[in-house]
Amino acid sequence: MTMIRASRPNAYTGSPLDRAAERRNDAAWIDAARQAPEVIIAPVWRARNLLRGVEARAPEAVFLDGPHAAAMLARADHWAFLGLREGVPVFAVDISTEDNTAALMPDEAAGFADLRATMGLLNGQDASVLAHARGLMHWRTKHKFCGICGSVCEPTSAGHVMHCTGCGVDHFPRTDPAVIMLVAHGDRALLGHSARFPTSTMYSTLAGFVEPGESLEEAVAREVFEESGVRITNVRYHSSQPWPFPASIMLGFYADALTEEITIDPEELTDARWFTRAQMHNPRDHGFQLPRGDSVASRLIEDWLNAE
């Protein structure tokens, strides 16, 4: 059994926040935190975060404080307490109903952009906070009504619970577990291409969602076989990564192939191949691309290549 450990933290991990969950139901404390002069705001607009320097490939997170933070909190469609950053309260706000966000910005160079556009170049702690804000606000916008009785839901617990005004049930933030795995056979690894990928030459590790009543190891084996027809063994954990695009947690694994013949599921993949380490060290020279640097797929490949 070859054990490959994560060489460094994955993107969107390593949050600097103390989530202070014990404070969420203390209405007086939360109200005081919202009105604190040092309060920090992580705004979200239509699933985008506030950034600058993205096009120059030098991205920076932009947080609001002072009068701008107070004004945005006062007019926000949705808000939630994220936690404390070195003792300072941090809130996420959703301003998606605003058509002119420029009027709310203190920095002309800042704008709302897809967090994935930063390609893992953003400061790790800031990226984690922005991902947290994006994921929580996405959940809030998708749970305005109760999935049981259809009644209106209202936020409680500082934005972390949606309480049904009809049947009284509490709805909690949802994260969908997905397994993602690098399958190896000797000096080769199995990578697939999906029509959903951003480029026609990108190949990545296989992945899929965990089904009810299924262990993570069983999900790895099922997904690999369903997508490629390859049987596997020796499933072993590597690392995890929050992936709020829109609401997943990626659970990274390695596995060893028992069979080599590939039979793809055309609904999942357009192609799957075995690639040698030499090819993966120089993908452009061999006519393909590897996944983006902020993904756990990239980290699985990187650590496998470095373990040779």
C-alpha contacts under 8 A as a table, 3 or more apart, distances in Angstrom:
res1	aa1	res2	aa2	distance
1	M	234	N	7.38
3	M	236	R	7.74
4	I	238	H	6.91
4	I	303	D	6.91
4	I	304	W	6.98
4	I	307	A	6.96
5	R	238	H	6.02
5	R	303	D	7.55
6	A	9	P	7.23
6	A	238	H	6.03
6	A	239	S	6.33
6	A	299	R	7.74
6	A	303	D	6.83
7	S	303	D	6.58
9	P	13	T	6.61
9	P	14	G	7.26
10	N	13	T	5.82
10	N	239	S	7.94
10	N	240	S	7.51
10	N	241	Q	6.13
10	N	294	D	7.26
10	N	295	S	7.49
10	N	296	V	6.43
10	N	299	R	7.34
11	A	120	G	6.18
11	A	124	G	6.43
11	A	127	A	7.33
11	A	128	S	7.45
11	A	241	Q	7.06
11	A	294	D	5.35
11	A	295	S	6.96
11	A	296	V	7.80
12	Y	15	S	7.59
12	Y	124	G	6.40
12	Y	125	Q	7.41
12	Y	127	A	5.32
12	Y	128	S	4.05
12	Y	129	V	7.74
12	Y	131	A	6.33
12	Y	241	Q	6.87
12	Y	242	P	6.33
12	Y	243	W	7.66
13	T	124	G	7.13
13	T	125	Q	7.35
13	T	127	A	7.96
13	T	128	S	5.45
13	T	241	Q	6.53
13	T	242	P	6.96
14	G	124	G	6.95
14	G	125	Q	5.92
14	G	128	S	6.58
15	S	124	G	8.00
15	S	125	Q	5.30
15	S	126	D	7.74
15	S	128	S	5.22
15	S	129	V	6.31
16	P	85	R	6.20
16	P	125	Q	5.84
16	P	128	S	7.99
16	P	129	V	7.71
17	L	82	L	7.56
17	L	83	G	5.51
17	L	84	L	5.32
17	L	85	R	4.92
17	L	86	E	7.66
17	L	129	V	7.64
18	D	83	G	5.27
18	D	84	L	5.04
18	D	85	R	6.52
19	R	82	L	5.99
19	R	83	G	3.94
19	R	84	L	6.30
20	A	23	R	5.64
20	A	24	R	7.31
20	A	83	G	5.64
20	A	84	L	6.94
21	A	24	R	5.46
21	A	83	G	7.76
22	E	25	N	7.09
22	E	26	D	7.95
23	R	26	D	5.25
23	R	29	W	7.00
23	R	30	I	7.18
24	R	27	A	7.33
24	R	30	I	6.85
24	R	81	F	7.45
24	R	157	S	4.81
24	R	158	A	5.04
24	R	160	H	7.93
25	N	156	T	7.63
25	N	157	S	4.79
25	N	158	A	6.66
26	D	29	W	5.37
26	D	30	I	6.22
27	A	30	I	5.15
27	A	31	D	6.02
27	A	158	A	7.78
28	A	31	D	5.15
28	A	32	A	6.20
29	W	32	A	5.12
29	W	33	A	6.12
30	I	33	A	4.94
30	I	34	R	6.18
30	I	81	F	7.75
30	I	158	A	7.01
31	D	34	R	5.14
31	D	35	Q	6.42
32	A	35	Q	5.17
32	A	36	A	6.03
33	A	36	A	5.06
33	A	39	V	6.87
33	A	89	P	5.99
34	R	39	V	6.55
34	R	70	A	7.85
34	R	73	L	7.63
34	R	89	P	7.62
34	R	91	F	7.87
35	Q	39	V	7.22
35	Q	70	A	7.16
36	A	39	V	5.36
36	A	89	P	7.97
37	P	65	D	7.94
37	P	66	G	6.04
38	E	65	D	6.52
38	E	66	G	6.40
38	E	88	V	6.61
38	E	89	P	7.67
39	V	65	D	5.94
39	V	66	G	7.11
39	V	69	A	7.06
39	V	88	V	6.22
39	V	89	P	5.28
39	V	90	V	6.13
39	V	91	F	7.75
40	I	63	F	6.43
40	I	64	L	5.66
40	I	65	D	4.84
40	I	66	G	7.86
40	I	69	A	6.50
40	I	88	V	7.26
40	I	89	P	6.30
40	I	90	V	4.77
40	I	91	F	6.38
41	I	63	F	5.62
41	I	64	L	4.96
41	I	65	D	6.28
41	I	69	A	5.69
41	I	73	L	7.88
41	I	90	V	5.78
41	I	91	F	5.02
41	I	92	A	5.80
41	I	93	V	6.95
42	A	49	N	7.69
42	A	50	L	7.51
42	A	62	V	7.65
42	A	63	F	5.31
42	A	64	L	6.70
42	A	90	V	7.31
42	A	91	F	6.16
42	A	92	A	4.76
42	A	93	V	6.43
42	A	129	V	7.90
42	A	130	L	6.77
42	A	133	A	6.66
43	P	49	N	6.45
43	P	50	L	6.44
43	P	63	F	7.44
43	P	64	L	7.84
43	P	92	A	5.67
43	P	93	V	4.87
43	P	94	D	6.00
43	P	95	I	7.09
43	P	133	A	7.72
44	V	47	A	6.08
44	V	48	R	5.54
44	V	49	N	5.04
44	V	50	L	6.93
44	V	92	A	7.14
44	V	93	V	6.01
44	V	94	D	4.82
44	V	95	I	6.28
44	V	96	S	7.23
44	V	112	F	7.81
44	V	133	A	7.15
44	V	134	R	6.34
44	V	137	M	7.38
45	W	48	R	5.14
45	W	49	N	6.57
45	W	94	D	5.86
45	W	95	I	5.27
45	W	96	S	4.54
45	W	112	F	6.80
46	R	94	D	7.85
46	R	95	I	7.67
46	R	96	S	4.96
47	A	114	D	7.26
47	A	134	R	6.16
47	A	137	M	7.90
47	A	138	H	6.82
48	R	112	F	5.40
48	R	113	A	4.96
48	R	114	D	4.85
48	R	115	L	6.58
48	R	134	R	7.23
49	N	112	F	5.15
49	N	113	A	5.59
49	N	114	D	6.38
49	N	115	L	6.17
49	N	130	L	6.61
49	N	134	R	7.10
50	L	61	A	6.40
50	L	62	V	5.49
50	L	63	F	7.36
50	L	110	A	6.52
50	L	111	G	5.46
50	L	112	F	4.47
50	L	113	A	6.47
51	L	54	V	6.98
51	L	59	P	6.65
51	L	60	E	5.67
51	L	61	A	4.75
51	L	62	V	5.23
51	L	110	A	5.42
51	L	111	G	5.60
51	L	112	F	6.03
51	L	113	A	6.53
52	R	59	P	5.66
52	R	60	E	5.41
52	R	61	A	6.70
52	R	62	V	6.95
52	R	109	A	5.94
52	R	110	A	4.51
52	R	111	G	6.27
53	G	56	A	5.24
53	G	57	R	6.28
53	G	58	A	5.02
53	G	59	P	4.38
53	G	60	E	6.22
53	G	109	A	7.76
53	G	110	A	7.82
54	V	57	R	5.11
54	V	58	A	5.90
54	V	59	P	4.54
54	V	60	E	7.56
54	V	117	A	7.02
54	V	118	T	6.05
55	E	58	A	7.58
55	E	59	P	7.85
56	A	59	P	7.41
57	R	118	T	7.12
57	R	121	L	7.41
58	A	121	L	7.00
58	A	122	L	7.53
59	P	118	T	6.07
59	P	121	L	6.61
59	P	122	L	5.49
60	E	122	L	6.02
60	E	123	N	7.17
61	A	122	L	7.37
61	A	123	N	7.92
61	A	126	D	6.27
61	A	127	A	7.42
61	A	130	L	7.77
62	V	110	A	7.06
64	L	68	H	6.10
64	L	69	A	5.14
65	D	68	H	5.88
65	D	69	A	4.55
65	D	70	A	7.44
66	G	69	A	5.43
66	G	70	A	6.44
67	P	70	A	5.04
67	P	71	A	6.04
68	H	71	A	5.19
68	H	72	M	6.16
68	H	104	L	7.24
68	H	105	M	7.63
68	H	106	P	7.15
69	A	72	M	5.21
69	A	73	L	6.10
70	A	73	L	5.21
70	A	74	A	6.19
71	A	74	A	5.17
71	A	75	R	6.53
72	M	75	R	5.32
72	M	76	A	5.72
72	M	93	V	7.57
72	M	104	L	7.60
73	L	76	A	5.24
73	L	79	W	7.34
73	L	93	V	6.74
75	R	95	I	7.92
76	A	79	W	6.50
76	A	93	V	5.82
76	A	94	D	5.84
76	A	95	I	5.37
77	D	93	V	7.30
77	D	94	D	5.66
77	D	95	I	5.68
77	D	96	S	7.41
77	D	97	T	7.30
78	H	93	V	5.66
78	H	94	D	5.10
78	H	95	I	7.37
78	H	137	M	7.40
78	H	140	R	7.50
78	H	159	G	7.97
79	W	91	F	6.78
79	W	92	A	5.47
79	W	93	V	4.24
79	W	94	D	6.23
79	W	137	M	7.64
79	W	158	A	7.92
79	W	159	G	6.31
80	A	91	F	5.59
80	A	92	A	5.31
80	A	93	V	6.61
80	A	136	L	7.87
80	A	137	M	7.89
80	A	158	A	5.43
80	A	159	G	4.30
80	A	160	H	6.83
81	F	89	P	7.62
81	F	90	V	6.28
81	F	91	F	4.49
81	F	92	A	6.44
81	F	158	A	5.60
81	F	159	G	6.61
82	L	89	P	7.77
82	L	90	V	5.56
82	L	91	F	5.21
82	L	92	A	6.49
82	L	132	H	7.65
82	L	133	A	7.28
83	G	89	P	5.92
83	G	90	V	5.50
83	G	91	F	7.23
84	L	87	G	5.06
84	L	88	V	5.07
84	L	89	P	4.56
84	L	90	V	5.81
85	R	88	V	5.07
85	R	89	P	6.48
85	R	90	V	6.80
92	A	133	A	5.28
92	A	137	M	7.42
93	V	133	A	7.84
93	V	137	M	7.43
94	D	137	M	6.39
95	I	98	E	5.68
96	S	99	D	7.78
98	E	101	T	6.10
100	N	103	A	6.09
100	N	104	L	7.81
101	T	104	L	5.38
101	T	105	M	6.77
102	A	105	M	5.25
102	A	108	E	7.55
102	A	111	G	7.71
105	M	108	E	6.75
105	M	110	A	7.35
107	D	110	A	5.45
108	E	111	G	7.81
113	A	117	A	7.20
114	D	117	A	5.49
114	D	118	T	7.84
115	L	118	T	5.84
115	L	127	A	7.97
115	L	130	L	7.74
115	L	131	A	7.55
116	R	119	M	5.68
116	R	120	G	7.59
116	R	294	D	7.82
118	T	121	L	5.60
118	T	122	L	6.04
119	M	122	L	7.65
119	M	292	R	6.65
119	M	293	G	6.07
119	M	294	D	5.52
120	G	293	G	5.89
120	G	294	D	4.27
122	L	126	D	7.15
122	L	127	A	6.00
123	N	126	D	5.42
123	N	127	A	6.02
124	G	127	A	5.09
124	G	128	S	6.27
125	Q	128	S	5.16
125	Q	129	V	6.52
126	D	129	V	5.17
126	D	130	L	6.25
127	A	130	L	5.15
127	A	131	A	6.05
128	S	131	A	5.14
128	S	132	H	6.11
129	V	132	H	5.01
129	V	133	A	6.22
130	L	133	A	5.07
130	L	134	R	6.09
131	A	134	R	5.07
131	A	135	G	6.03
131	A	242	P	7.92
131	A	243	W	7.70
131	A	244	P	6.24
132	H	135	G	5.34
132	H	136	L	6.16
132	H	244	P	7.58
133	A	136	L	5.37
133	A	137	M	6.06
134	R	137	M	5.34
134	R	138	H	6.08
134	R	244	P	6.77
135	G	138	H	5.16
135	G	139	W	6.38
135	G	244	P	4.79
135	G	245	F	7.38
135	G	246	P	6.41
135	G	247	A	6.04
136	L	139	W	5.21
136	L	140	R	6.30
136	L	160	H	7.92
136	L	173	P	7.06
137	M	140	R	4.96
137	M	141	T	6.27
138	H	141	T	5.34
138	H	142	K	6.40
138	H	246	P	6.91
138	H	247	A	7.82
139	W	142	K	5.18
139	W	143	H	6.33
139	W	173	P	6.21
139	W	174	R	7.06
139	W	247	A	7.71
140	R	143	H	5.39
140	R	144	K	6.86
140	R	159	G	7.85
140	R	162	M	7.69
140	R	173	P	7.95
141	T	144	K	6.16
143	H	146	C	6.76
143	H	147	G	7.90
143	H	153	C	7.17
143	H	162	M	7.05
143	H	171	H	7.97
144	K	152	V	6.09
144	K	153	C	5.31
144	K	154	E	7.33
144	K	162	M	7.71
145	F	150	G	5.48
145	F	151	S	5.48
145	F	152	V	4.54
145	F	153	C	5.15
145	F	164	C	7.41
146	C	149	C	5.71
146	C	150	G	4.59
146	C	151	S	5.32
146	C	152	V	6.26
146	C	153	C	6.04
146	C	164	C	5.81
146	C	171	H	7.96
147	G	150	G	5.73
148	I	167	C	7.97
149	C	166	G	7.04
149	C	167	C	6.66
150	G	166	G	7.97
151	S	164	C	6.35
151	S	165	T	6.26
151	S	166	G	5.26
151	S	167	C	7.72
152	V	164	C	6.09
152	V	165	T	5.92
152	V	166	G	7.19
153	C	162	M	5.55
153	C	163	H	5.13
153	C	164	C	4.29
153	C	165	T	5.72
154	E	162	M	5.37
154	E	163	H	5.24
154	E	164	C	6.50
154	E	165	T	7.01
155	P	158	A	7.24
155	P	159	G	5.21
155	P	160	H	7.12
155	P	161	V	5.69
155	P	162	M	4.53
155	P	163	H	6.09
156	T	159	G	5.43
156	T	160	H	6.50
156	T	161	V	5.16
156	T	162	M	6.09
156	T	163	H	6.60
157	S	160	H	5.33
157	S	161	V	5.67
158	A	161	V	7.67
159	G	162	M	7.36
160	H	172	F	6.58
160	H	173	P	6.67
161	V	170	D	6.32
161	V	171	H	5.70
161	V	172	F	5.07
161	V	173	P	7.06
162	M	170	D	5.78
162	M	171	H	5.02
162	M	172	F	6.59
163	H	168	G	6.33
163	H	169	V	6.02
163	H	170	D	4.55
163	H	171	H	6.22
164	C	167	C	5.98
164	C	168	G	4.78
164	C	169	V	5.41
164	C	170	D	6.29
164	C	171	H	7.74
165	T	168	G	5.66
174	R	247	A	7.04
175	T	247	A	5.20
175	T	248	S	5.07
175	T	249	I	6.34
176	D	209	F	7.33
176	D	210	V	7.95
176	D	247	A	6.13
176	D	248	S	4.51
176	D	249	I	6.12
177	P	209	F	6.04
177	P	210	V	5.87
177	P	248	S	5.75
177	P	249	I	5.02
177	P	250	M	6.29
177	P	251	L	7.15
178	A	207	A	6.96
178	A	208	G	5.42
178	A	209	F	4.09
178	A	210	V	5.55
178	A	248	S	6.65
178	A	249	I	6.10
178	A	250	M	5.04
178	A	251	L	6.04
179	V	207	A	5.54
179	V	208	G	5.60
179	V	209	F	6.16
179	V	210	V	6.73
179	V	216	L	6.99
179	V	219	A	6.95
179	V	220	V	6.20
179	V	250	M	5.84
179	V	251	L	4.76
179	V	252	G	6.03
179	V	253	F	7.30
180	I	205	T	6.66
180	I	206	L	5.82
180	I	207	A	4.11
180	I	208	G	6.62
180	I	220	V	7.40
180	I	250	M	6.55
180	I	251	L	5.97
180	I	252	G	4.94
180	I	253	F	6.24
180	I	296	V	7.97
180	I	297	A	7.00
181	M	205	T	5.81
181	M	206	L	5.73
181	M	207	A	6.28
181	M	220	V	6.96
181	M	252	G	5.68
181	M	253	F	4.61
181	M	254	Y	5.35
181	M	255	A	6.97
181	M	297	A	7.57
181	M	300	L	7.64
182	L	189	A	6.78
182	L	190	L	6.77
182	L	191	L	7.65
182	L	205	T	5.37
182	L	206	L	6.93
182	L	253	F	6.52
182	L	254	Y	4.96
182	L	255	A	6.39
182	L	297	A	7.80
182	L	300	L	6.52
182	L	301	I	7.09
183	V	189	A	5.66
183	V	190	L	5.45
183	V	205	T	7.78
183	V	232	I	7.66
183	V	254	Y	5.90
183	V	255	A	4.80
183	V	256	D	5.52
183	V	257	A	6.16
184	A	187	D	7.22
184	A	188	R	5.68
184	A	189	A	4.29
184	A	190	L	6.27
184	A	254	Y	7.61
184	A	255	A	6.38
184	A	256	D	5.08
184	A	257	A	5.90
185	H	188	R	5.31
185	H	189	A	6.21
185	H	256	D	5.94
185	H	257	A	5.34
185	H	258	L	7.86
185	H	260	E	7.87
186	G	189	A	8.00
187	D	276	T	5.86
187	D	277	R	6.14
188	R	274	W	5.84
188	R	275	F	5.23
188	R	276	T	4.32
188	R	277	R	6.14
189	A	274	W	5.39
189	A	275	F	5.36
189	A	276	T	6.49
189	A	277	R	7.64
190	L	205	T	6.97
190	L	272	A	7.00
190	L	273	R	5.78
190	L	274	W	4.65
190	L	275	F	6.42
191	L	203	Y	5.63
191	L	204	S	5.03
191	L	205	T	4.95
191	L	206	L	6.57
191	L	272	A	5.65
191	L	273	R	5.71
191	L	274	W	6.48
191	L	275	F	7.18
192	G	203	Y	5.14
192	G	204	S	5.47
192	G	205	T	6.31
192	G	206	L	6.37
192	G	269	L	6.51
192	G	270	T	7.72
192	G	271	D	5.65
192	G	272	A	3.98
192	G	273	R	6.37
193	H	197	F	7.14
193	H	200	S	7.90
193	H	201	T	7.65
193	H	202	M	6.28
193	H	203	Y	4.78
193	H	204	S	6.52
193	H	269	L	5.65
193	H	270	T	5.78
193	H	271	D	5.19
193	H	272	A	6.13
194	S	197	F	5.52
194	S	203	Y	7.88
194	S	268	E	6.49
194	S	269	L	4.54
194	S	270	T	5.49
194	S	271	D	7.18
195	A	200	S	7.55
195	A	269	L	6.91
195	A	270	T	6.43
197	F	200	S	7.07
197	F	202	M	6.76
198	P	202	M	7.54
199	T	202	M	5.60
201	T	287	G	7.07
201	T	288	F	4.76
201	T	289	Q	5.68
202	M	288	F	5.78
202	M	289	Q	4.41
202	M	290	L	5.61
202	M	291	P	6.55
203	Y	288	F	6.86
203	Y	289	Q	6.10
203	Y	290	L	5.52
203	Y	291	P	6.70
204	S	290	L	6.05
204	S	291	P	5.62
204	S	297	A	6.67
204	S	298	S	7.94
205	T	297	A	5.89
206	L	223	E	7.65
206	L	224	V	6.64
206	L	227	E	7.71
207	A	220	V	7.86
207	A	223	E	6.79
207	A	224	V	7.70
208	G	219	A	7.82
208	G	220	V	7.96
208	G	223	E	6.03
209	F	219	A	7.59
210	V	214	E	6.64
210	V	215	S	7.74
210	V	216	L	6.84
210	V	219	A	5.58
211	E	214	E	5.64
211	E	219	A	7.19
214	E	218	E	6.08
214	E	219	A	6.28
215	S	218	E	5.12
215	S	219	A	6.19
216	L	219	A	5.00
216	L	220	V	6.28
217	E	220	V	5.13
217	E	221	A	6.43
217	E	235	V	6.15
217	E	236	R	7.95
218	E	221	A	5.20
218	E	222	R	6.07
219	A	222	R	5.12
219	A	223	E	5.95
220	V	223	E	5.41
220	V	224	V	6.18
220	V	235	V	7.55
220	V	253	F	7.87
221	A	224	V	5.38
221	A	225	F	6.23
221	A	231	R	7.08
221	A	232	I	6.15
221	A	233	T	7.69
222	R	225	F	5.28
222	R	226	E	5.97
223	E	226	E	5.07
223	E	227	E	5.99
224	V	227	E	5.39
224	V	228	S	5.79
224	V	229	G	6.88
224	V	230	V	6.29
224	V	231	R	7.27
224	V	232	I	7.70
225	F	228	S	5.34
225	F	229	G	4.24
225	F	230	V	4.95
225	F	231	R	5.80
225	F	232	I	7.96
226	E	229	G	5.87
226	E	264	I	7.69
226	E	265	D	6.55
227	E	263	T	7.66
227	E	264	I	5.35
227	E	265	D	4.92
227	E	268	E	6.26
227	E	269	L	6.82
228	S	262	I	5.32
228	S	263	T	5.07
228	S	264	I	4.36
228	S	265	D	6.47
228	S	272	A	6.93
229	G	261	E	7.20
229	G	262	I	5.49
229	G	263	T	4.87
229	G	264	I	6.40
230	V	257	A	6.79
230	V	258	L	7.28
230	V	259	T	5.54
230	V	260	E	6.27
230	V	261	E	6.53
230	V	262	I	6.11
230	V	263	T	7.63
231	R	257	A	5.97
231	R	258	L	5.33
231	R	259	T	5.52
232	I	235	V	7.76
232	I	255	A	6.34
232	I	256	D	5.47
232	I	257	A	4.33
232	I	258	L	5.08
232	I	259	T	7.25
233	T	255	A	5.99
233	T	256	D	5.31
233	T	257	A	6.32
233	T	258	L	6.60
234	N	254	Y	7.96
234	N	255	A	5.42
234	N	256	D	5.81
235	V	253	F	6.64
235	V	254	Y	5.80
235	V	255	A	4.43
235	V	256	D	7.10
236	R	253	F	5.46
236	R	254	Y	5.37
236	R	255	A	6.37
237	Y	251	L	7.79
237	Y	252	G	6.17
237	Y	253	F	4.45
237	Y	254	Y	6.47
238	H	251	L	7.87
238	H	252	G	5.31
238	H	253	F	5.09
238	H	254	Y	6.86
238	H	300	L	7.53
239	S	251	L	6.27
239	S	252	G	5.17
239	S	253	F	7.26
239	S	296	V	7.91
240	S	249	I	7.02
240	S	250	M	5.49
240	S	251	L	4.51
240	S	252	G	5.65
240	S	296	V	7.40
241	Q	249	I	5.79
241	Q	250	M	5.06
241	Q	251	L	6.65
241	Q	252	G	8.00
241	Q	296	V	6.55
242	P	248	S	6.35
242	P	249	I	4.49
242	P	250	M	6.14
243	W	246	P	7.14
243	W	247	A	6.40
243	W	248	S	5.01
243	W	249	I	5.39
243	W	250	M	6.43
244	P	247	A	4.29
244	P	248	S	5.57
244	P	249	I	7.56
245	F	248	S	6.93
250	M	296	V	7.36
252	G	296	V	6.74
252	G	297	A	7.62
252	G	300	L	7.21
253	F	300	L	7.77
254	Y	300	L	7.79
257	A	260	E	6.95
262	I	272	A	7.21
262	I	273	R	7.59
264	I	268	E	7.82
264	I	269	L	6.38
264	I	270	T	7.49
264	I	271	D	6.80
264	I	272	A	6.80
265	D	268	E	5.48
265	D	269	L	5.95
265	D	270	T	7.91
266	P	269	L	5.17
266	P	270	T	5.68
267	E	270	T	7.81
269	L	272	A	7.10
275	F	279	Q	6.17
275	F	280	M	6.62
276	T	279	Q	5.19
276	T	280	M	6.30
277	R	280	M	5.02
277	R	281	H	6.07
277	R	305	L	6.51
278	A	281	H	5.21
278	A	282	N	6.63
279	Q	282	N	5.32
279	Q	283	P	5.58
279	Q	285	D	7.80
279	Q	286	H	6.28
280	M	283	P	5.07
280	M	290	L	7.83
280	M	305	L	7.94
281	H	305	L	7.53
282	N	285	D	5.58
282	N	286	H	6.84
283	P	286	H	5.17
283	P	287	G	6.31
283	P	288	F	5.29
283	P	289	Q	5.64
283	P	290	L	6.98
284	R	287	G	5.08
284	R	288	F	5.53
284	R	289	Q	6.25
285	D	288	F	7.81
290	L	298	S	7.15
291	P	295	S	7.07
291	P	297	A	6.58
291	P	298	S	5.53
292	R	295	S	5.85
292	R	298	S	6.34
293	G	298	S	5.65
293	G	299	R	7.58
294	D	298	S	7.17
295	S	298	S	5.39
295	S	299	R	6.76
296	V	299	R	4.89
296	V	300	L	6.13
297	A	300	L	5.15
297	A	301	I	6.36
298	S	301	I	5.20
298	S	302	E	6.04
299	R	302	E	4.95
299	R	303	D	6.05
300	L	303	D	5.46
300	L	304	W	6.13
301	I	304	W	5.13
301	I	305	L	6.11
302	E	305	L	5.26
302	E	306	N	6.24
303	D	306	N	5.06
303	D	307	A	6.14
304	W	307	A	5.18
304	W	308	E	7.03
305	L	308	E	5.87
